[in-house]
Amino acid sequence: MPFVIFPFIINFPSGMLCYWLTSNVFSLLQVLILKIQFVRKFFKIPQMVVHDPSLLQQQKTPFIKGLKENWKNSKTMTTVEDRQRAEAVQFKEAGLGAVQKTYSYDPTKVKPSSNISAKSK
C-alpha cells in the first residue's frame, strides 16, 4: 500500500512526505522482522491460530439478499431506538408531571367511621 500511494504524495510538503515515508518504512520493516521464526520465539510471540474453514459457519449470501437483510435490520434498529427515546421522554414526563389518580378514593382524607365497634371486655 505505501508504494501505491507514494506517487500521489510526492508533491506534498517535504515534512509530511518525510514523516509518511519514515513511518511506512518502519512499519514494513517491523512486519518483515516479526515474520522471522527466531524473532517470534525470542519475543515469545505465539503462533497464529489457523482455523479449519470447513468448521466456520460462514454463509455466502448473494449481494442483493445481504443488502436487503441489512436494510431490514437497519429499519428494525431505527424503530427500536425510536421506541426507547419515546419511552425515555414518557418516563421523564411522568416523573415531572402531576401525580395521576390511580385509586378510587382519596387516601389522604379520613373516611367517616362506621357504627361498627369492637367489643370491650
Buried (B, 14 or more C-beta within 10 A) or exposed (E): EEEEEEEEEEEEEEEEBEEBBEEBEEEEEEEEEEEEEEEBEEEEEEEEEEEEEEEEEEEEEEEEEEEEEEEEEEEEEEEEEEEEEEEEEEEEEEEEEEEEEEEEEEEEEEEEEEEEEEEEE
